[in-house]
Amino acid sequence: MVELSSGLRDRDPSQPINASDLGLEGAELVSGSDDDDSGLPGDAVLERVSFDGPPEFPYVHAHFRSASDDQDSLRVDLHTDALRELSHLLHLRHTWGTGSTASEPRP
C-alpha cells in the first residue's frame, strides 16, 4: 500500500490515472455521491488508495474525484485486475490475487 500511495503522490499531475485506465468505468460506488446510479465515471481521476482488513489479504479501495462531483471522493473496491493495472501504470512490481504472477513494470 505504501508503494501505491507513494507512486500516486509522486506521479506527474499531467498524467492522471482515470477510472477507465483501470477498467473501472461504471463500477459500483461504495461511497460518495452518485445521483444517477450510473456508477463511476470513466474520466474520474484516482486520488488515493486505502485498505482495511488484515495486511496479508487487504480489502483495497480506490478514491476518485470526478470533474462533475465537487463533494466527497468516489470510492470503489479494487480487485485483482485493476490492482495489476495500477501497479503497471505506476511501474511497480506486485503480486495480486491468489496463485497469480507478479505484475511486471512495462516500458
ABEGO torsion letter per residue (X at the ends): XAAAAAAAAABBAABBBBAAAAGABGBBBABEBBAAGAEBBAABBBABBBBBEBAABBBBBBBBBBAABABBBBBBBBBAAAAAAAAAAAGBBBBBEBGBBBBBBBX
